[in-house]
Amino acid sequence: MIRNPEEFERFLADVHDWVRRYAVPNEERVAQGEYMPKDISAEMARKGFFGWSIPEEFGGAGLTAEELVLGALEISQCSVAFRAHVGTNTGIGSEALVVDGTPEQKRKYLPKMAKGELIGCLAATEPEAGSDLTALQTTARRDGDGYVLNGTKAFITNAPVADLMTVMARTDESIPGAGGVSAFIVERDCAGLTTGRPYRKMGQEGAPVSEVYFEDCRIPADALIGGIENVGFKTTMKILNKQRLHLSALSTGPAIRMLDEAVRHAMTRKQFGQPIGEFQLVQGLIADCQTEIHAAKALILDTARKRDRGEDTSMEASMSKYFATEMCGRVADRAVQIFGGSGYIADYSCIERFYRDVRPFRLYEGTSQIHQTTIARMTMKRAAT
């Protein structure tokens, strides 16, 4: 649902222009460091990028699902580190508060997150609990007027720079699986909370990822999201159902950028006396990229519109994430092929960086194999009713 078409078109045009005028020229600078430069972070805050999905009453843009994915398609047409920096605030870092936070929790944190004054992240994954989040071992023990957290989280995007963490921890060890899990909002300066050094990664330089350690970390009782114990897994699923759709669009934007770069190269690079784009086998690579990008966009927009209508989009969000992230990987591979040797060399094009940057899309927010299983099970469940 687009609330004001004319105003929203101006919004998209502004994001589109910012990406090409500001972000793209700064891509190499970002790629040279572990962290997003402070002046670039401040620029994104000035543009309001941190608050896209946060309700207007708390200072955000309150974008609908359709508006959010269309915005994501634009902002992700630059280095993945840019969208990763703001993406936790517009997704997994704030969504638990948006959907299940108490009024007091929302008033306390969401306005600052919308302005980019607080960076959020989701601390759910653990060394032994990734695809199976019900296996998490981090505990939250009630102690007087608060809770004491103990455990380790792994592969947490933006953990080294996060001011606020949505933490999943087990509050009732007598309840197996998902039932004993609760969600907490934990501030950076809590005693007993530390983060590791940013991992050395395959790609996405400028978007730090690290472990999070809780060692007798004491937090107040009102840090329990929603004020209700043992419903944290349900909160996580609410977060991920929306974020998977969001990530689908964020995975399609890089594919659009890579195809644009590949087409420009194919039209100017000459071999055997003509542009390589005149060769049918190269045209086949371009056609496959364009077709799959359009298919992904159609699926994502259809799912977003269903979500805005209040329909259950659990399976469609999973399908969108699965298809779009796999599609992006295929586009990256074809783009390298079109560029030839220069696609493999960082000194010659951005394609080498994108090829590395987009690979994790098929891993986080549920691996492709988890989504295949989810889609199949939901399909058979619907067929049985």
Summary of the structure (lengths in Angstrom):
residues: 385
radius of gyration: 21.1
end to end distance: 29.7
largest distance: 79.1
contacts: 1375
relative contact order: 0.11
helix: 57%
strand: 15%
